[in-house]
Amino acid sequence: MGSVPEVEALFARCSRMMMTITTLPQPVIARVHGIATAAGCQLVATCDLAVASSAATFATPGVNIGAFCSTPSVALGRAVGRKHAMEMLLTGDMVSAARAYEIGLVNRVVSPEALDAEVEALATAIASKSSAVIAAGKQLFYRQLEHSLGDAYGMAGHAIACDFFAADGKEGVDAFLSKRAPRWTNRQ
């Protein structure tokens, strides 16, 4: 904590890492089994999906030590509703896994014993899909969030139209009509 520029550089590196998660072609699943505060909570909010143990807790406690959790607020404000994000940011209070699920910070809450199996099941389900479709869909999802509603629908309409003419789109439709499992051409 030598100077403002030094600390700012640290947070810039952290922000670049968080932004990298959204640009990866593969979905990133947060597996939360303990306390996720400040940057840990930011990481959970940044990941594409999150599975938490019922014993997990979450907080953005910067206000408790005189520093607003500004960088975590970016991811948190995009992952949950504004009122919920502001409550976490303004109070610094711990939030239970059940509450994190209620506000949309995590997708699933399971017993601590079931955490690994639940994350594995979710990852396996996603991995069974076309990796090309997953990568393109993830990219579109984050890109469209930055646009107006009309522009977002325009981008999405173009993307799905192109999907149907790509190899995996053709295979998926053929498999559906033939009532068989698809054989994806693009696996990672």
C-alpha positions in Angstrom: 0.0 0.0 0.0 2.8 2.3 -0.9 0.9 4.8 -3.1 -2.4 5.3 -4.9 -0.8 4.4 -8.3 0.6 1.1 -6.8 -2.7 0.1 -5.4 -4.6 1.2 -8.5 -2.2 -1.0 -10.6 -3.0 -4.0 -8.3 -6.8 -3.5 -8.8 -6.2 -3.0 -12.6 -4.5 -6.5 -12.7 -7.4 -7.9 -10.7 -9.9 -6.3 -13.1 -8.1 -7.7 -16.1 -8.3 -11.2 -14.6 -12.0 -10.8 -13.9 -12.7 -9.6 -17.5 -10.7 -12.5 -18.9 -13.2 -14.9 -17.3 -16.0 -13.5 -19.4 -13.9 -13.7 -22.6 -12.8 -17.3 -22.2 -14.7 -19.6 -24.7 -15.4 -22.1 -21.9 -17.9 -21.4 -19.2 -16.3 -20.8 -15.8 -18.1 -22.3 -12.7 -17.4 -20.9 -9.3 -17.3 -23.7 -6.6 -17.8 -21.9 -3.3 -17.3 -23.8 -0.1 -16.3 -21.2 2.4 -16.2 -17.4 2.8 -16.2 -15.3 -0.3 -15.6 -11.7 0.6 -14.5 -8.6 -1.4 -12.5 -9.9 -4.4 -13.7 -13.4 -3.6 -17.3 -12.3 -3.9 -16.4 -10.4 -7.0 -15.0 -13.6 -8.5 -18.2 -15.5 -7.8 -20.2 -12.7 -9.4 -17.9 -12.7 -12.4 -18.0 -16.4 -13.1 -20.6 -17.6 -15.6 -22.2 -19.9 -13.1 -21.8 -20.5 -9.3 -22.5 -23.5 -7.1 -22.2 -23.0 -3.3 -22.1 -25.1 -0.3 -24.9 -24.3 2.2 -22.0 -23.4 4.5 -20.7 -20.7 2.2 -21.1 -17.0 3.0 -20.6 -13.9 0.9 -19.8 -10.2 1.6 -18.4 -7.0 0.2 -17.1 -5.6 3.6 -15.0 -2.7 2.4 -17.3 -0.2 4.1 -16.3 -1.9 7.4 -12.7 -0.8 7.0 -13.3 2.6 5.3 -13.0 1.6 1.6 -16.1 1.0 -0.6 -15.8 -2.3 -2.5 -15.7 -0.4 -5.8 -14.2 -3.1 -8.0 -16.4 -5.9 -6.6 -19.4 -3.6 -7.2 -18.9 -3.8 -10.9 -19.4 -7.6 -11.1 -21.9 -7.7 -8.2 -24.0 -5.0 -9.8 -24.2 -7.0 -13.1 -24.9 -10.3 -11.4 -27.7 -9.3 -9.0 -30.3 -6.6 -8.8 -29.2 -3.1 -7.9 -31.0 -3.0 -4.6 -29.4 -6.3 -3.5 -26.0 -5.3 -4.7 -26.3 -1.9 -2.9 -27.4 -3.6 0.3 -24.4 -5.8 0.3 -22.0 -2.9 -0.6 -23.5 -0.4 1.8 -23.8 -2.7 4.9 -20.8 -5.0 4.4 -22.9 -7.7 6.1 -22.4 -11.4 5.5 -24.9 -13.1 3.2 -25.8 -16.7 3.6 -25.6 -19.2 0.7 -29.4 -19.4 0.8 -29.7 -15.6 0.5 -27.1 -15.5 -2.3 -29.3 -18.0 -4.2 -32.4 -15.8 -3.6 -30.7 -12.7 -5.0 -29.1 -14.5 -8.0 -25.5 -14.5 -6.9 -25.3 -18.3 -7.1 -27.2 -20.8 -9.3 -27.4 -23.6 -6.8 -26.9 -24.3 -3.1 -26.1 -27.9 -2.0 -24.9 -29.6 1.2 -21.1 -29.4 1.7 -20.9 -33.2 0.9 -22.6 -32.8 -2.4 -20.7 -29.7 -3.7 -18.1 -31.5 -5.8 -20.7 -33.8 -7.4 -23.0 -30.9 -8.2 -20.2 -28.9 -9.8 -19.1 -32.0 -11.8 -22.7 -32.7 -12.9 -23.1 -29.1 -14.1 -19.8 -29.1 -15.9 -20.6 -32.5 -17.5 -24.0 -31.3 -18.7 -22.4 -28.2 -20.4 -19.5 -30.3 -21.8 -22.0 -32.5 -23.6 -23.0 -29.6 -25.8 -21.3 -28.2 -28.9 -18.2 -26.4 -27.7 -18.5 -24.0 -30.7 -22.1 -23.1 -29.8 -21.2 -22.7 -26.1 -18.2 -20.4 -27.0 -20.2 -18.3 -29.5 -23.2 -18.1 -27.1 -21.1 -17.0 -24.2 -19.4 -14.3 -26.3 -22.8 -13.0 -27.5 -24.3 -13.0 -24.1 -21.7 -10.7 -22.6 -21.4 -8.5 -25.7 -25.2 -7.9 -26.0 -25.4 -6.7 -22.4 -23.5 -3.6 -23.4 -26.1 -2.7 -26.1 -29.6 -1.2 -26.3 -32.5 -3.7 -26.3 -33.1 -3.3 -30.0 -29.4 -3.7 -30.9 -29.1 -6.7 -28.6 -32.0 -8.4 -30.4 -30.5 -7.6 -33.7 -27.2 -9.2 -32.7 -28.9 -12.2 -31.2 -31.1 -12.7 -34.3 -28.1 -12.7 -36.5 -26.1 -15.1 -34.2 -28.9 -17.7 -34.0 -29.5 -17.5 -37.8 -25.8 -18.2 -38.3 -25.9 -21.1 -35.8 -28.5 -23.0 -37.8 -26.2 -22.9 -40.9 -23.0 -24.0 -39.0 -22.0 -27.6 -38.9 -23.2 -28.2 -35.3 -26.4 -26.4 -36.0 -27.2 -28.6 -38.9 -26.2 -31.7 -36.9 -28.3 -30.6 -34.0 -31.5 -30.0 -36.0 -30.9 -33.3 -37.9 -30.4 -35.2 -34.6 -33.6 -33.6 -33.1 -35.7 -34.5 -36.2 -34.2 -38.0 -36.2 -34.8 -38.4 -32.5 -31.2 -39.3 -31.8 -28.3 -37.8 -29.8 -26.3 -35.2 -31.7 -22.7 -35.9 -32.8 -21.0 -32.5 -32.4 -18.3 -31.8 -34.9 -16.5 -29.2 -32.8 -15.4 -30.7 -29.5 -12.8 -29.2 -27.2 
